[in-house]
């Protein structure tokens, strides 16, 4: 799962992830993938919008994919579904 | 803003909005637009995924657009930015 051109969005402040995207672009990555699950999906969109509007206006959203993953929680025995988003950015 | 082929996602349960999408498709709409802002963006993705996986497997995601809107809150004098999503569905 872990790829050097992917930023996984969690519960940290938006700017942390914006900085992570900028660092990947500066390191010469062709594409940067912003991925999130569940409640973090909103923050993933925030990260991309802040990156575009405030720091890297030339960045383009090449593709947005949504999907569903099954997650095994520790509290419940049955797996539950969680929505996912993947936003592909080009410099 | 209000269009007869658009479902605006708020804070109600996901299935309410899934039903609203199905009703629009049943009424003969070519495209259904699912729109959300801020924290509701995650729920918009949930709505589309539940609709596809449980109720209307033939529905296709034709396009996903993200953006930013300025919102004037009552608490603060300065407008604040909020992220938006628009998911276009085809039957």
N, CA and C atoms of all chains as a GROMACS GRO file, in nm:
protein
  546
    1UNK      N    1   0.084  -0.121   0.000
    1UNK     CA    2   0.000   0.000   0.000
    1UNK      C    3   0.088   0.126   0.000
    2UNK      N    4   0.189   0.128   0.083
    2UNK     CA    5   0.272   0.247   0.097
    2UNK      C    6   0.353   0.271  -0.030
    3UNK      N    7   0.327   0.385  -0.095
    3UNK     CA    8   0.405   0.421  -0.212
    3UNK      C    9   0.468   0.557  -0.190
    4UNK      N   10   0.583   0.576  -0.249
    4UNK     CA   11   0.656   0.699  -0.221
    4UNK      C   12   0.592   0.822  -0.286
    5UNK      N   13   0.492   0.802  -0.371
    5UNK     CA   14   0.426   0.917  -0.432
    5UNK      C   15   0.283   0.934  -0.380
    6UNK      N   16   0.254   0.876  -0.265
    6UNK     CA   17   0.118   0.880  -0.211
    6UNK      C   18   0.115   0.949  -0.075
    7UNK      N   19   0.015   1.034  -0.056
    7UNK     CA   20  -0.008   1.098   0.074
    7UNK      C   21  -0.138   1.042   0.130
    8UNK      N   22  -0.130   0.972   0.241
    8UNK     CA   23  -0.249   0.920   0.306
    8UNK      C   24  -0.300   1.022   0.407
    9UNK      N   25  -0.427   1.059   0.394
    9UNK     CA   26  -0.484   1.163   0.479
    9UNK      C   27  -0.539   1.101   0.607
   10UNK      N   28  -0.494   1.154   0.720
   10UNK     CA   29  -0.544   1.109   0.850
   10UNK      C   30  -0.606   1.225   0.925
   11UNK      N   31  -0.577   1.232   1.054
   11UNK     CA   32  -0.644   1.332   1.138
   11UNK      C   33  -0.556   1.452   1.174
   12UNK      N   34  -0.441   1.462   1.110
   12UNK     CA   35  -0.355   1.579   1.136
   12UNK      C   36  -0.411   1.704   1.068
   13UNK      N   37  -0.357   1.822   1.099
   13UNK     CA   38  -0.404   1.944   1.033
   13UNK      C   39  -0.380   1.939   0.882
   14UNK      N   40  -0.468   2.007   0.809
   14UNK     CA   41  -0.464   2.006   0.662
   14UNK      C   42  -0.326   2.045   0.609
   15UNK      N   43  -0.265   2.147   0.671
   15UNK     CA   44  -0.138   2.198   0.617
   15UNK      C   45  -0.026   2.095   0.623
   16UNK      N   46  -0.031   2.004   0.719
   16UNK     CA   47   0.069   1.897   0.723
   16UNK      C   48   0.070   1.818   0.592
   17UNK      N   49  -0.050   1.787   0.543
   17UNK     CA   50  -0.061   1.706   0.421
   17UNK      C   51  -0.031   1.789   0.297
   18UNK      N   52  -0.066   1.919   0.302
   18UNK     CA   53  -0.031   2.008   0.191
   18UNK      C   54   0.121   2.011   0.174
   19UNK      N   55   0.190   2.024   0.287
   19UNK     CA   56   0.337   2.026   0.285
   19UNK      C   57   0.392   1.893   0.231
   20UNK      N   58   0.330   1.782   0.270
   20UNK     CA   59   0.375   1.651   0.222
   20UNK      C   60   0.362   1.642   0.069
   21UNK      N   61   0.250   1.693   0.015
   21UNK     CA   62   0.231   1.693  -0.131
   21UNK      C   63   0.339   1.778  -0.198
   22UNK      N   64   0.365   1.897  -0.144
   22UNK     CA   65   0.464   1.986  -0.203
   22UNK      C   66   0.603   1.923  -0.202
   23UNK      N   67   0.633   1.853  -0.092
   23UNK     CA   68   0.763   1.786  -0.082
   23UNK      C   69   0.778   1.679  -0.190
   24UNK      N   70   0.670   1.605  -0.214
   24UNK     CA   71   0.675   1.501  -0.319
   24UNK      C   72   0.695   1.563  -0.457
   25UNK      N   73   0.623   1.671  -0.484
   25UNK     CA   74   0.640   1.738  -0.614
   25UNK      C   75   0.782   1.792  -0.629
   26UNK      N   76   0.833   1.852  -0.522
   26UNK     CA   77   0.969   1.908  -0.526
   26UNK      C   78   1.073   1.798  -0.549
   27UNK      N   79   1.044   1.677  -0.503
   27UNK     CA   80   1.138   1.565  -0.520
   27UNK      C   81   1.130   1.507  -0.661
   28UNK      N   82   1.044   1.564  -0.745
   28UNK     CA   83   1.042   1.526  -0.885
   28UNK      C   84   0.935   1.425  -0.925
   29UNK      N   85   0.839   1.398  -0.835
   29UNK     CA   86   0.734   1.303  -0.869
   29UNK      C   87   0.646   1.356  -0.984
   30UNK      N   88   0.613   1.269  -1.077
   30UNK     CA   89   0.525   1.306  -1.188
   30UNK      C   90   0.381   1.323  -1.140
   31UNK      N   91   0.336   1.227  -1.064
   31UNK     CA   92   0.201   1.231  -1.008
   31UNK      C   93   0.208   1.217  -0.857
   32UNK      N   94   0.117   1.282  -0.790
   32UNK     CA   95   0.103   1.262  -0.646
   32UNK      C   96  -0.040   1.212  -0.620
   33UNK      N   97  -0.051   1.104  -0.542
   33UNK     CA   98  -0.180   1.045  -0.510
   33UNK      C   99  -0.219   1.085  -0.368
   34UNK      N  100  -0.337   1.147  -0.355
   34UNK     CA  101  -0.390   1.181  -0.224
   34UNK      C  102  -0.502   1.082  -0.194
   35UNK      N  103  -0.484   1.003  -0.088
   35UNK     CA  104  -0.581   0.898  -0.056
   35UNK      C  105  -0.640   0.918   0.082
   36UNK      N  106  -0.768   0.884   0.096
   36UNK     CA  107  -0.832   0.895   0.226
   36UNK      C  108  -0.947   0.796   0.234
   37UNK      N  109  -0.986   0.766   0.358
   37UNK     CA  110  -1.100   0.678   0.384
   37UNK      C  111  -1.194   0.742   0.484
   38UNK      N  112  -1.322   0.708   0.472
   38UNK     CA  113  -1.421   0.751   0.572
   38UNK      C  114  -1.427   0.900   0.592
   39UNK      N  115  -1.428   0.940   0.719
   39UNK     CA  116  -1.444   1.081   0.754
   39UNK      C  117  -1.329   1.169   0.702
   40UNK      N  118  -1.214   1.108   0.672
   40UNK     CA  119  -1.100   1.186   0.625
   40UNK      C  120  -1.114   1.230   0.479
   41UNK      N  121  -1.217   1.180   0.411
   41UNK     CA  122  -1.236   1.215   0.270
   41UNK      C  123  -1.254   1.367   0.255
   42UNK      N  124  -1.330   1.428   0.344
   42UNK     CA  125  -1.350   1.573   0.338
   42UNK      C  126  -1.216   1.646   0.349
   43UNK      N  127  -1.131   1.597   0.439
   43UNK     CA  128  -1.001   1.662   0.458
   43UNK      C  129  -0.912   1.646   0.335
   44UNK      N  130  -0.924   1.532   0.266
   44UNK     CA  131  -0.846   1.511   0.144
   44UNK      C  132  -0.880   1.618   0.040
   45UNK      N  133  -1.009   1.649   0.027
   45UNK     CA  134  -1.051   1.754  -0.067
   45UNK      C  135  -0.997   1.889  -0.020
   46UNK      N  136  -1.002   1.915   0.111
   46UNK     CA  137  -0.945   2.039   0.166
   46UNK      C  138  -0.797   2.051   0.128
   47UNK      N  139  -0.722   1.942   0.145
   47UNK     CA  140  -0.578   1.943   0.117
   47UNK      C  141  -0.553   1.984  -0.028
   48UNK      N  142  -0.626   1.922  -0.120
   48UNK     CA  143  -0.606   1.950  -0.262
   48UNK      C  144  -0.644   2.095  -0.294
   49UNK      N  145  -0.754   2.142  -0.237
   49UNK     CA  146  -0.799   2.278  -0.265
   49UNK      C  147  -0.702   2.383  -0.208
   50UNK      N  148  -0.653   2.360  -0.087
   50UNK     CA  149  -0.557   2.454  -0.028
   50UNK      C  150  -0.426   2.453  -0.108
   51UNK      N  151  -0.383   2.334  -0.147
   51UNK     CA  152  -0.260   2.323  -0.228
   51UNK      C  153  -0.274   2.404  -0.357
   52UNK      N  154  -0.387   2.387  -0.426
   52UNK     CA  155  -0.408   2.456  -0.554
   52UNK      C  156  -0.426   2.606  -0.536
   53UNK      N  157  -0.506   2.645  -0.439
   53UNK     CA  158  -0.543   2.786  -0.427
   53UNK      C  159  -0.436   2.872  -0.360
   54UNK      N  160  -0.356   2.811  -0.273
   54UNK     CA  161  -0.264   2.892  -0.195
   54UNK      C  162  -0.117   2.870  -0.227
   55UNK      N  163  -0.081   2.749  -0.274
   55UNK     CA  164   0.062   2.719  -0.283
   55UNK      C  165   0.109   2.682  -0.424
   56UNK      N  166   0.034   2.598  -0.494
   56UNK     CA  167   0.078   2.552  -0.626
   56UNK      C  168  -0.038   2.565  -0.726
   57UNK      N  169  -0.062   2.689  -0.775
   57UNK     CA  170  -0.178   2.712  -0.862
   57UNK      C  171  -0.175   2.633  -0.993
   58UNK      N  172  -0.056   2.586  -1.032
   58UNK     CA  173  -0.048   2.512  -1.159
   58UNK      C  174  -0.084   2.364  -1.144
   59UNK      N  175  -0.096   2.317  -1.022
   59UNK     CA  176  -0.129   2.175  -1.001
   59UNK      C  177  -0.268   2.145  -1.057
   60UNK      N  178  -0.277   2.033  -1.128
   60UNK     CA  179  -0.405   1.992  -1.186
   60UNK      C  180  -0.455   1.865  -1.122
   61UNK      N  181  -0.587   1.857  -1.108
   61UNK     CA  182  -0.648   1.733  -1.064
   61UNK      C  183  -0.669   1.646  -1.188
   62UNK      N  184  -0.588   1.542  -1.202
   62UNK     CA  185  -0.593   1.458  -1.322
   62UNK      C  186  -0.709   1.360  -1.315
   63UNK      N  187  -0.737   1.311  -1.196
   63UNK     CA  188  -0.843   1.210  -1.184
   63UNK      C  189  -0.889   1.201  -1.038
   64UNK      N  190  -1.017   1.172  -1.021
   64UNK     CA  191  -1.070   1.146  -0.887
   64UNK      C  192  -1.146   1.014  -0.893
   65UNK      N  193  -1.105   0.920  -0.809
   65UNK     CA  194  -1.175   0.792  -0.803
   65UNK      C  195  -1.233   0.772  -0.664
   66UNK      N  196  -1.354   0.717  -0.658
   66UNK     CA  197  -1.410   0.680  -0.528
   66UNK      C  198  -1.436   0.531  -0.527
   67UNK      N  199  -1.441   0.473  -0.409
   67UNK     CA  200  -1.462   0.330  -0.398
   67UNK      C  201  -1.502   0.289  -0.259
   68UNK      N  202  -1.505   0.159  -0.238
   68UNK     CA  203  -1.542   0.103  -0.108
   68UNK      C  204  -1.439  -0.001  -0.067
   69UNK      N  205  -1.398   0.002   0.059
   69UNK     CA  206  -1.310  -0.101   0.112
   69UNK      C  207  -1.376  -0.168   0.232
   70UNK      N  208  -1.344  -0.295   0.249
   70UNK     CA  209  -1.394  -0.364   0.368
   70UNK      C  210  -1.290  -0.353   0.479
   71UNK      N  211  -1.337  -0.315   0.596
   71UNK     CA  212  -1.248  -0.298   0.710
   71UNK      C  213  -1.294  -0.390   0.822
   72UNK      N  214  -1.198  -0.461   0.881
   72UNK     CA  215  -1.229  -0.547   0.996
   72UNK      C  216  -1.202  -0.466   1.122
   73UNK      N  217  -1.308  -0.430   1.192
   73UNK     CA  218  -1.286  -0.353   1.314
   73UNK      C  219  -1.264  -0.448   1.431
   74UNK      N  220  -1.199  -0.397   1.534
   74UNK     CA  221  -1.171  -0.482   1.650
   74UNK      C  222  -1.296  -0.501   1.736
   75UNK      N  223  -1.388  -0.404   1.726
   75UNK     CA  224  -1.506  -0.411   1.812
   75UNK      C  225  -1.610  -0.511   1.759
   76UNK      N  226  -1.621  -0.518   1.625
   76UNK     CA  227  -1.724  -0.604   1.569
   76UNK      C  228  -1.660  -0.719   1.492
   77UNK      N  229  -1.729  -0.829   1.489
   77UNK     CA  230  -1.675  -0.946   1.418
   77UNK      C  231  -1.695  -0.936   1.268
   78UNK      N  232  -1.805  -0.873   1.227
   78UNK     CA  233  -1.831  -0.862   1.084
   78UNK      C  234  -1.755  -0.744   1.025
   79UNK      N  235  -1.701  -0.762   0.904
   79UNK     CA  236  -1.632  -0.649   0.841
   79UNK      C  237  -1.732  -0.541   0.803
   80UNK      N  238  -1.688  -0.416   0.809
   80UNK     CA  239  -1.777  -0.308   0.770
   80UNK      C  240  -1.718  -0.237   0.648
   81UNK      N  241  -1.806  -0.172   0.572
   81UNK     CA  242  -1.763  -0.102   0.451
   81UNK      C  243  -1.724   0.040   0.483
   82UNK      N  244  -1.619   0.086   0.417
   82UNK     CA  245  -1.578   0.226   0.434
   82UNK      C  246  -1.551   0.283   0.294
   83UNK      N  247  -1.597   0.406   0.271
   83UNK     CA  248  -1.575   0.471   0.142
   83UNK      C  249  -1.431   0.522   0.132
   84UNK      N  250  -1.381   0.526   0.009
   84UNK     CA  251  -1.245   0.574  -0.015
   84UNK      C  252  -1.245   0.677  -0.126
   85UNK      N  253  -1.141   0.759  -0.126
   85UNK     CA  254  -1.120   0.852  -0.238
   85UNK      C  255  -0.973   0.851  -0.274
   86UNK      N  256  -0.947   0.865  -0.403
   86UNK     CA  257  -0.810   0.877  -0.452
   86UNK      C  258  -0.807   0.993  -0.551
   87UNK      N  259  -0.729   1.095  -0.520
   87UNK     CA  260  -0.718   1.213  -0.606
   87UNK      C  261  -0.578   1.216  -0.665
   88UNK      N  262  -0.572   1.214  -0.797
   88UNK     CA  263  -0.442   1.212  -0.866
   88UNK      C  264  -0.407   1.354  -0.908
   89UNK      N  265  -0.291   1.402  -0.864
   89UNK     CA  266  -0.248   1.538  -0.894
   89UNK      C  267  -0.130   1.537  -0.991
   90UNK      N  268  -0.131   1.635  -1.082
   90UNK     CA  269  -0.018   1.655  -1.174
   90UNK      C  270   0.038   1.794  -1.154
   91UNK      N  271   0.169   1.808  -1.160
   91UNK     CA  272   0.230   1.940  -1.139
   91UNK      C  273   0.207   2.034  -1.258
   92UNK      N  274  -2.965   2.784  -0.756
   92UNK     CA  275  -2.892   2.666  -0.707
   92UNK      C  276  -2.979   2.540  -0.712
   93UNK      N  277  -3.099   2.551  -0.661
   93UNK     CA  278  -3.185   2.434  -0.652
   93UNK      C  279  -3.223   2.383  -0.791
   94UNK      N  280  -3.181   2.260  -0.820
   94UNK     CA  281  -3.218   2.201  -0.948
   94UNK      C  282  -3.288   2.069  -0.921
   95UNK      N  283  -3.381   2.035  -1.009
   95UNK     CA  284  -3.463   1.918  -0.984
   95UNK      C  285  -3.387   1.788  -1.002
   96UNK      N  286  -3.265   1.795  -1.056
   96UNK     CA  287  -3.186   1.672  -1.071
   96UNK      C  288  -3.066   1.669  -0.977
   97UNK      N  289  -3.073   1.745  -0.869
   97UNK     CA  290  -2.960   1.756  -0.777
   97UNK      C  291  -3.000   1.713  -0.636
   98UNK      N  292  -2.914   1.634  -0.573
   98UNK     CA  293  -2.933   1.596  -0.433
   98UNK      C  294  -2.824   1.664  -0.351
   99UNK      N  295  -2.865   1.754  -0.262
   99UNK     CA  296  -2.769   1.822  -0.173
   99UNK      C  297  -2.755   1.740  -0.045
  100UNK      N  298  -2.631   1.703  -0.012
  100UNK     CA  299  -2.606   1.618   0.104
  100UNK      C  300  -2.590   1.704   0.229
  101UNK      N  301  -2.670   1.672   0.330
  101UNK     CA  302  -2.659   1.741   0.459
  101UNK      C  303  -2.628   1.642   0.568
  102UNK      N  304  -2.695   1.656   0.683
  102UNK     CA  305  -2.660   1.575   0.800
  102UNK      C  306  -2.758   1.462   0.827
  103UNK      N  307  -2.848   1.436   0.733
  103UNK     CA  308  -2.940   1.323   0.752
  103UNK      C  309  -2.870   1.190   0.727
  104UNK      N  310  -2.935   1.078   0.762
  104UNK     CA  311  -2.873   0.948   0.736
  104UNK      C  312  -2.849   0.925   0.586
  105UNK      N  313  -2.745   0.848   0.556
  105UNK     CA  314  -2.705   0.822   0.418
  105UNK      C  315  -2.821   0.770   0.334
  106UNK      N  316  -2.900   0.679   0.392
  106UNK     CA  317  -3.006   0.616   0.312
  106UNK      C  318  -3.112   0.715   0.266
  107UNK      N  319  -3.133   0.823   0.340
  107UNK     CA  320  -3.226   0.927   0.294
  107UNK      C  321  -3.184   0.979   0.157
  108UNK      N  322  -3.055   1.004   0.142
  108UNK     CA  323  -3.005   1.062   0.017
  108UNK      C  324  -2.997   0.957  -0.094
  109UNK      N  325  -2.970   0.833  -0.055
  109UNK     CA  326  -2.972   0.725  -0.153
  109UNK      C  327  -3.112   0.714  -0.215
  110UNK      N  328  -3.213   0.720  -0.129
  110UNK     CA  329  -3.352   0.714  -0.175
  110UNK      C  330  -3.385   0.832  -0.265
  111UNK      N  331  -3.333   0.949  -0.229
  111UNK     CA  332  -3.358   1.069  -0.312
  111UNK      C  333  -3.298   1.051  -0.452
  112UNK      N  334  -3.179   0.994  -0.459
  112UNK     CA  335  -3.116   0.967  -0.591
  112UNK      C  336  -3.201   0.870  -0.671
  113UNK      N  337  -3.245   0.761  -0.605
  113UNK     CA  338  -3.324   0.660  -0.675
  113UNK      C  339  -3.454   0.720  -0.728
  114UNK      N  340  -3.515   0.806  -0.648
  114UNK     CA  341  -3.639   0.870  -0.690
  114UNK      C  342  -3.617   0.956  -0.815
  115UNK      N  343  -3.506   1.028  -0.818
  115UNK     CA  344  -3.475   1.112  -0.936
  115UNK      C  345  -3.454   1.025  -1.060
  116UNK      N  346  -3.380   0.914  -1.044
  116UNK     CA  347  -3.359   0.825  -1.159
  116UNK      C  348  -3.492   0.766  -1.206
  117UNK      N  349  -3.575   0.725  -1.111
  117UNK     CA  350  -3.705   0.666  -1.146
  117UNK      C  351  -3.793   0.766  -1.219
  118UNK      N  352  -3.774   0.896  -1.188
  118UNK     CA  353  -3.856   0.999  -1.253
  118UNK      C  354  -3.804   1.031  -1.393
  119UNK      N  355  -3.699   0.960  -1.436
  119UNK     CA  356  -3.652   0.973  -1.573
  119UNK      C  357  -3.537   1.068  -1.595
  120UNK      N  358  -3.471   1.114  -1.486
  120UNK     CA  359  -3.356   1.205  -1.503
  120UNK      C  360  -3.240   1.134  -1.573
  121UNK      N  361  -3.178   1.204  -1.667
  121UNK     CA  362  -3.061   1.151  -1.738
  121UNK      C  363  -2.939   1.146  -1.647
  122UNK      N  364  -2.917   1.257  -1.578
  122UNK     CA  365  -2.805   1.266  -1.484
  122UNK      C  366  -2.858   1.307  -1.348
  123UNK      N  367  -2.793   1.257  -1.245
  123UNK     CA  368  -2.823   1.303  -1.110
  123UNK      C  369  -2.694   1.360  -1.051
  124UNK      N  370  -2.704   1.480  -0.996
  124UNK     CA  371  -2.589   1.548  -0.937
  124UNK      C  372  -2.596   1.536  -0.785
  125UNK      N  373  -2.491   1.481  -0.725
  125UNK     CA  374  -2.481   1.473  -0.580
  125UNK      C  375  -2.382   1.579  -0.536
  126UNK      N  376  -2.428   1.674  -0.455
  126UNK     CA  377  -2.342   1.786  -0.415
  126UNK      C  378  -2.330   1.794  -0.264
  127UNK      N  379  -2.211   1.833  -0.218
  127UNK     CA  380  -2.189   1.848  -0.075
  127UNK      C  381  -2.079   1.950  -0.051
  128UNK      N  382  -2.079   2.003   0.072
  128UNK     CA  383  -1.976   2.097   0.114
  128UNK      C  384  -1.919   2.054   0.248
  129UNK      N  385  -1.792   2.088   0.269
  129UNK     CA  386  -1.729   2.068   0.399
  129UNK      C  387  -1.735   1.925   0.447
  130UNK      N  388  -1.773   1.908   0.574
  130UNK     CA  389  -1.773   1.776   0.637
  130UNK      C  390  -1.869   1.677   0.571
  131UNK      N  391  -1.966   1.728   0.497
  131UNK     CA  392  -2.063   1.639   0.432
  131UNK      C  393  -2.007   1.570   0.308
  132UNK      N  394  -1.886   1.610   0.266
  132UNK     CA  395  -1.826   1.550   0.146
  132UNK      C  396  -1.809   1.399   0.163
  133UNK      N  397  -1.765   1.358   0.282
  133UNK     CA  398  -1.749   1.214   0.307
  133UNK      C  399  -1.882   1.141   0.290
  134UNK      N  400  -1.990   1.203   0.340
  134UNK     CA  401  -2.120   1.139   0.330
  134UNK      C  402  -2.167   1.130   0.184
  135UNK      N  403  -2.131   1.230   0.103
  135UNK     CA  404  -2.168   1.226  -0.039
  135UNK      C  405  -2.106   1.102  -0.106
  136UNK      N  406  -1.981   1.074  -0.072
  136UNK     CA  407  -1.916   0.956  -0.129
  136UNK      C  408  -1.985   0.829  -0.078
  137UNK      N  409  -2.021   0.827   0.050
  137UNK     CA  410  -2.096   0.714   0.106
  137UNK      C  411  -2.226   0.691   0.028
  138UNK      N  412  -2.297   0.799   0.001
  138UNK     CA  413  -2.426   0.789  -0.068
  138UNK      C  414  -2.409   0.722  -0.204
  139UNK      N  415  -2.309   0.768  -0.279
  139UNK     CA  416  -2.286   0.714  -0.413
  139UNK      C  417  -2.244   0.567  -0.405
  140UNK      N  418  -2.158   0.534  -0.309
  140UNK     CA  419  -2.110   0.397  -0.297
  140UNK      C  420  -2.223   0.302  -0.255
  141UNK      N  421  -2.306   0.345  -0.162
  141UNK     CA  422  -2.418   0.260  -0.118
  141UNK      C  423  -2.518   0.243  -0.232
  142UNK      N  424  -2.545   0.352  -0.304
  142UNK     CA  425  -2.636   0.345  -0.419
  142UNK      C  426  -2.586   0.243  -0.521
  143UNK      N  427  -2.458   0.250  -0.553
  143UNK     CA  428  -2.400   0.160  -0.654
  143UNK      C  429  -2.394   0.016  -0.605
  144UNK      N  430  -2.348  -0.003  -0.483
  144UNK     CA  431  -2.320  -0.139  -0.436
  144UNK      C  432  -2.444  -0.214  -0.389
  145UNK      N  433  -2.546  -0.140  -0.344
  145UNK     CA  434  -2.660  -0.210  -0.284
  145UNK      C  435  -2.788  -0.198  -0.364
  146UNK      N  436  -2.806  -0.088  -0.439
  146UNK     CA  437  -2.938  -0.065  -0.497
  146UNK      C  438  -2.939  -0.053  -0.650
  147UNK      N  439  -2.843   0.018  -0.707
  147UNK     CA  440  -2.843   0.039  -0.852
  147UNK      C  441  -2.704   0.012  -0.909
  148UNK      N  442  -2.670  -0.119  -0.924
  148UNK     CA  443  -2.533  -0.153  -0.966
  148UNK      C  444  -2.495  -0.099  -1.104
  149UNK      N  445  -2.593  -0.062  -1.186
  149UNK     CA  446  -2.562  -0.012  -1.320
  149UNK      C  447  -2.526   0.136  -1.322
  150UNK      N  448  -2.551   0.204  -1.212
  150UNK     CA  449  -2.521   0.348  -1.208
  150UNK      C  450  -2.371   0.370  -1.224
  151UNK      N  451  -2.338   0.468  -1.308
  151UNK     CA  452  -2.197   0.501  -1.332
  151UNK      C  453  -2.165   0.640  -1.278
  152UNK      N  454  -2.043   0.654  -1.226
  152UNK     CA  455  -1.994   0.786  -1.189
  152UNK      C  456  -1.935   0.848  -1.314
  153UNK      N  457  -2.005   0.946  -1.370
  153UNK     CA  458  -1.961   1.007  -1.495
  153UNK      C  459  -1.850   1.108  -1.471
  154UNK      N  460  -1.857   1.180  -1.361
  154UNK     CA  461  -1.758   1.284  -1.336
  154UNK      C  462  -1.759   1.320  -1.188
  155UNK      N  463  -1.642   1.356  -1.137
  155UNK     CA  464  -1.631   1.407  -1.000
  155UNK      C  465  -1.553   1.538  -1.006
  156UNK      N  466  -1.615   1.644  -0.956
  156UNK     CA  467  -1.547   1.774  -0.953
  156UNK      C  468  -1.534   1.821  -0.809
  157UNK      N  469  -1.419   1.878  -0.776
  157UNK     CA  470  -1.403   1.940  -0.644
  157UNK      C  471  -1.374   2.088  -0.663
  158UNK      N  472  -1.404   2.166  -0.560
  158UNK     CA  473  -1.384   2.310  -0.570
  158UNK      C  474  -1.387   2.375  -0.434
  159UNK      N  475  -1.387   2.507  -0.437
  159UNK     CA  476  -1.390   2.586  -0.314
  159UNK      C  477  -1.498   2.694  -0.327
  160UNK      N  478  -1.574   2.712  -0.220
  160UNK     CA  479  -1.672   2.820  -0.216
  160UNK      C  480  -1.644   2.910  -0.097
  161UNK      N  481  -1.677   3.037  -0.112
  161UNK     CA  482  -1.664   3.127   0.002
  161UNK      C  483  -1.798   3.133   0.075
  162UNK      N  484  -1.789   3.118   0.207
  162UNK     CA  485  -1.910   3.119   0.288
  162UNK      C  486  -1.900   3.229   0.393
  163UNK      N  487  -2.005   3.307   0.404
  163UNK     CA  488  -2.010   3.412   0.507
  163UNK      C  489  -2.076   3.353   0.630
  164UNK      N  490  -1.997   3.333   0.735
  164UNK     CA  491  -2.056   3.277   0.856
  164UNK      C  492  -2.110   3.390   0.943
  165UNK      N  493  -2.204   3.356   1.028
  165UNK     CA  494  -2.264   3.458   1.115
  165UNK      C  495  -2.173   3.494   1.230
  166UNK      N  496  -2.083   3.401   1.266
  166UNK     CA  497  -1.997   3.426   1.381
  166UNK      C  498  -1.881   3.519   1.346
  167UNK      N  499  -1.828   3.504   1.225
  167UNK     CA  500  -1.710   3.582   1.188
  167UNK      C  501  -1.745   3.681   1.077
  168UNK      N  502  -1.677   3.791   1.074
  168UNK     CA  503  -1.704   3.890   0.972
  168UNK      C  504  -1.639   3.855   0.838
  169UNK      N  505  -1.524   3.789   0.843
  169UNK     CA  506  -1.455   3.755   0.719
  169UNK      C  507  -1.514   3.626   0.662
  170UNK      N  508  -1.527   3.622   0.528
  170UNK     CA  509  -1.576   3.498   0.468
  170UNK      C  510  -1.472   3.388   0.482
  171UNK      N  511  -1.517   3.264   0.495
  171UNK     CA  512  -1.423   3.153   0.504
  171UNK      C  513  -1.443   3.060   0.385
  172UNK      N  514  -1.339   2.986   0.352
  172UNK     CA  515  -1.346   2.894   0.239
  172UNK      C  516  -1.397   2.759   0.282
  173UNK      N  517  -1.476   2.697   0.198
  173UNK     CA  518  -1.523   2.562   0.224
  173UNK      C  519  -1.509   2.481   0.096
  174UNK      N  520  -1.460   2.358   0.112
  174UNK     CA  521  -1.444   2.271  -0.005
  174UNK      C  522  -1.579   2.215  -0.049
  175UNK      N  523  -1.589   2.186  -0.178
  175UNK     CA  524  -1.713   2.131  -0.233
  175UNK      C  525  -1.683   2.009  -0.319
  176UNK      N  526  -1.784   1.927  -0.336
  176UNK     CA  527  -1.772   1.814  -0.430
  176UNK      C  528  -1.902   1.804  -0.509
  177UNK      N  529  -1.887   1.766  -0.636
  177UNK     CA  530  -2.004   1.741  -0.720
  177UNK      C  531  -1.979   1.610  -0.792
  178UNK      N  532  -2.065   1.514  -0.768
  178UNK     CA  533  -2.052   1.382  -0.831
  178UNK      C  534  -2.168   1.365  -0.929
  179UNK      N  535  -2.134   1.343  -1.056
  179UNK     CA  536  -2.237   1.328  -1.160
  179UNK      C  537  -2.260   1.179  -1.185
  180UNK      N  538  -2.386   1.138  -1.170
  180UNK     CA  539  -2.423   0.997  -1.187
  180UNK      C  540  -2.505   0.977  -1.313
  181UNK      N  541  -2.479   0.864  -1.381
  181UNK     CA  542  -2.560   0.825  -1.497
  181UNK      C  543  -2.623   0.690  -1.471
  182UNK      N  544  -2.746   0.671  -1.513
  182UNK     CA  545  -2.815   0.543  -1.489
  182UNK      C  546  -2.759   0.430  -1.576
   0.00000   0.00000   0.00000
